[in-house]
Amino acid sequence: MNEPDAIDRRILADVANGMPLVAAPYEEIASRLGISEDDVIRRLERLAQDGVIKRLGLVVRHRALGYKANAMVVWDVPDGKIDALGEKLAAYDFVTLCYQRPRRSPMWPFNLFCMVHGKDRATVRQQIALLNNDTEIGSCPTAVLFSKQCFKQCGARYDAGTTSADVIPLDPLDRRIVNGLQGGFPVTDTPYADAARDLGLSEEELIRRLSQLCQSGVLSRFGPMFNAEKLGGDVTLAAMAVPDDCFDEVAEMVNAHPEVAHNYAREHKLNMWFVLSVEQPERIKEVIAEIEAETGLPVYDMPKQEEFYVGLRVEV
Amino acid sequence: MNEVKAMPAFDEIDRRIIQATQDGLPLVSRPYHAVAEALGLSPDDVIERIRRMSESGAIRRIGAVPNHYRLGVRANGMSVWDVNDADIREAGAEVGAIDFVSHCYRRPRHLPDWPYNLFAMVHGRRRDEVEKQVAEIARLLGSRARCHEILYSTRILKKTGLRLAV
């Protein structure tokens, strides 16, 4: 399979929000992207063949259609049997999704997931009972999680830019710049010229390359890093256990606070970890209380009690 | 917090300089002059204040803030350890001194969900590199650590650094 190229990505970003409701939708997309209609069609066909696009068409909101009871059913099945049991489950027509996912002991011992939808909970419970009629499946520890509120459902959206996993190749000069300028940037009238001299390049070239490195995301930014504590403020690390189905929604709520300086998704029951950096130390407790109120989820405050080491450089 | 806090030797003008540069320095030949012009200050004043904030530690450093992921450092593991309270000082200092550990802190436990009190960040191109390094930390800590985990980051959700409200 070919990796989607830049034009493929732009097409995906364009169609992810819906096809244009016009007589010639591909022509419409083509004109927006400045390529030919044939090219758009050829690329969509290839993306579909490669499985990058599962299907083009209607994505229904099952809640709006009256399918109000939606359950995630999970089992802890022996690893050796998971393929066979997963296939059995997937064969039922009321099972819409069926996945193997990693266990997260001790809080989460389950490794087989499936979604069951119905007009009401009674119907869904009957369907689940049907699944558990299978003696092998029925003998495994299980849990049923009915969804309570739909926070967000928009399907995967593709960013036209690079994904965070994309690695940008650096040439030796970029490397010298990234390694040489992670600190110690001069505070003089013409600091770029002064730094460029030390790196053996021209001021113009340094400024041009730094803009490119910032634009491509190799650098989050170029400039001063401030220390909130030394400015009379405070910093803490905080963690939350966010359900998968509302993860992006919660990330948005958390990130909307200007005090959130960094936020990382991590693989753990506590799956969201963010740094709060505040000017007034008492704001830490307030921001945490605000986030708890907005999300309805507890926030674990993990302020540093002792700093053993803080390094600030990454060698490339 | 162990650190002795410096007197907030920063006034309203420093604050405006911080606000003007927290997203980055202007990428122009005379960036401090550009900041000065935007704020209606003299370039010498801006340069003097930035130097003073660098000396006081209010500015940790000035330069490039790299994005690990884009540099191919994809495995970013937060290793967390449940270390005996009696040993934490000594153990933390030892772990912090390892050259591949980029940050190392003592933080509070949240029992029963979170038994860990020592955090050490470890990075690598692949997870097996991180795991090797974590095994080294485990050897160093020996019986002083009851258990540990590695929390890999899977996505950067936000990375802006300190923000002063306008």
Interface residues (C-beta under 8 A of the other chain):
Chain A: S164 A165 D166 V167 I168 L170 I177 V178 L181 Q182 G183 G184 F185 V187 T188 D189 T190 P191 Y192 A193 E203 I207 L210 S211 L213 C214 S216 G217 V218 L219 S220 R221 F222 G223 P224 M225 F226 N227 A228 E229 K230 L231 G232 G233 D234 L237 A239 A251 V254 N255 P258 E259 V260 A261 H262 N263 Y264 A265 R266 E267 H268 K269 L270 M272 W273 F274 S277 E279 Y300 D301 M302 P303 K304 Q305 E306 E307 F308 Y309 V310 G311 L312 V314 V316
Chain B: M1 N2 E3 K5 A6 M7 P8 F10 I18 T21 Q22 D23 G24 L25 L27 V28 S29 R30 P31 Y32 H33 P43 I47 I50 R51 M53 S54 S56 G57 A58 I59 R60 R61 I62 G63 A64 V65 P66 N67 H68 Y69 R70 L71 G72 V73 R74 N76 M78 I88 R89 G92 A93 V95 G96 A97 V101 S102 H103 C104 Y105 R106 R107 P108 H110 D113 W114 F119 H123 E149 L151 Y152 S153 T154 R155 I156 L157 K158 K159 T160 G161 L162 R163 L164 A165
